[in-house]
């Protein structure tokens, strides 16, 4: 012991010792146990671990700028669902009234859970597998489940991009190939294709020319070579975008995230100038307040909030893991969430402006067709000329004049009115036709664009927008697969990316056979919905109830430099888990009550018919759900019974050059719980005076507690500059 130490001085003094051991030890110089003769673990091994972890921290990629990161998160969260799912739900569930439950649920479910995923990714700087292994090793299967769901979604989602690529290249011609029905020439006579005549030109082109669809999922029909080539192009584009990680995908995001807004703005301006656009927008946003009391509306709003932000996929966590530790992810969560909402509303305005124009076109067509029927009845004396109001001019018949004439005929010919086969031709009926998904993009919207001046230009812009919307989501989905695998298994990202794309293309051939559209429906409706709700509710429970909401809030305070609002504490702890539990229960009930099925296109009838999945398809459907959820109980059981190491006996944390390093080894088994709870393995209290942690504005001491959970791994590390020795 040094001669000038206080303890040595006391030994040579006759004074009575009154100071405590803690007071004495507080003045002692810190002991470097790593270089002490008492260090029996092996200095060389610890140094090697330090160097490896240091290099890993240095080598982890980072975003070139904050803008690039925000665009990546926007590109992932804003996808095809904002364009063809949100407008449909808005129309179906009360128009403007639907925005109220959507906004409420966005605030109490969407933003808190989105903030949670951003925070854990940025704090731990790992993909989904590493993050949930750290937060709760027994729930480490959450990360694997997220990867499996990303694989399922990526397989069919890129098929939609392939469809858009096919339509994109078909748009470079005038007139557009789906503007008219094909004509069959038989000698001197020409006949319109029967299937097209019974449906419409755009419907025929979609089902017959693009998909060449079979009558049911049981009829494979072989590969559709046009879609096979389109799928190959789609996977090639995705592969090139993500092959270098965020170095390549970040640059792609500048275009793929911003270009859709340019197109939506152009379509909005063009749409507002179309005749009937105001009718569509007014119909869209006229609130039906009674719908707000319907529980189904709230369930669908919660599901849309949940999927619109990309929760549970792992892409959000992966993107945020490349951030700096002091990045304000709280601001990012609010910003991206409201940009997502704004995009949905903007897309809804565009869709219903165009559909309002289409409804007026179809209504005028209905008036003309039924006016010809009435003229025929007048010429054959089935109807009397006295029934026609004197101001009606058949050469310039308006919808109002036809409606007036229709009511008179219906009143006079009440008994035999049905035999006349007249339609009311109401604009409201056309606007009430609910269209979503592929029906909106590839049938309704394409039909409306055929009536635009310079229709090929607008078609090229529209499908290029769909390709970019899909590409942004696919980059996030692929990152949700590759980042955790690279972090966990140290696979070279170029080899992994190329391998994933080749594997996905080969498996994706399932979706480009003639019955492929039905498999897309199966995967879209069932492969992700229930598994993702289970994943997110377990994420919420893992952080708020197992890891600890107070501890998590404390770590956020240290990371962000301010304490997040207490609102998040209660949302994470109580409200969000309860809402997610209700949503999960409702999804299970919905799955049990409604037999799984799909809309099949019957060629002979030229119409859709709802069919139930056969037994073998039901087996595939159930397998998809089980496979996605299976890693969670498997990992839990293996770690609960110590059949799989959770790494708790080798993990520890210290600081070296201002960074976190793993260097404590061989934790005692009985210290595992204390370690997870961020306490030191030894129960001996620290001799240092306890400092208060910085809790944000209004608190006086920004110093960190010597035994508080802090740092990236939250395991009670100490700053290198803090003098302390442990006994």
Secondary structure, 3 states (H helix, E strand, C coil): CCCCCHHHHHHCCCCCCCCCHHHHHHCCCCCCHHHCCCCCCCHHHHHHHHHHHHHHHHHCCCCCCHHHHHHHHHHHHCCHHHHHCHHHHHHHCCHHHHHHHHHHHHHHHHHHHHHHHHHHHHHHCCCHHHHHHHHCHHHCHHHHHHHHHHHHHHHHHHHHHHHHHHHHHHCCCCCCCCCCCCEEEECCEEEECHHHHHCCHHHHHHHHHHCCCCCCCCCCCCECHHHHHHHHHHHHHHHHHHCCCHHHHHHHHHHHHHHHHHHHHHHHHHHHCCCCHHHHHHHHHCCCHHHHHCHHHHHHHHHHHHHHCCCCCCHHHHHHCCCCCCCCHHHHHHHHHHHHHHHHHHHHHHHHHHHHHHHHHHHHHHHHHHHHHHHHHHHCCCCCHHHCCCCCCHHHCCHHHHHHHHHHHHHHCCCCHHHHCCCCCCHHHHHCCCCCHHHHHHHHHHHHHCCCCCHHHHHHHHHHHHHHHHHHHHHHHHHHHHHHHHHHHCCCHHHHHHHHHHHHHHHHHHHHECCHHHHHHHHHHHHCHHHHHHHHHHHHHHHHHHHHHHHHHHHHHHHHCCCCCHHHHHHHHHHHHHHHHHHHHHHHHHHHHCCCEEEEEECCCCEEEEEECCHHHHHHHHHHHHHHHHHHHHHHHHHHCCCCCCCCCCCCCEEECCEEECCCCCCCHHHHHHHHCCCCCCCCCCCCCCCCCCCCCCCCCCCCCCCCCCCCCCCCCCCCCCCCCCC
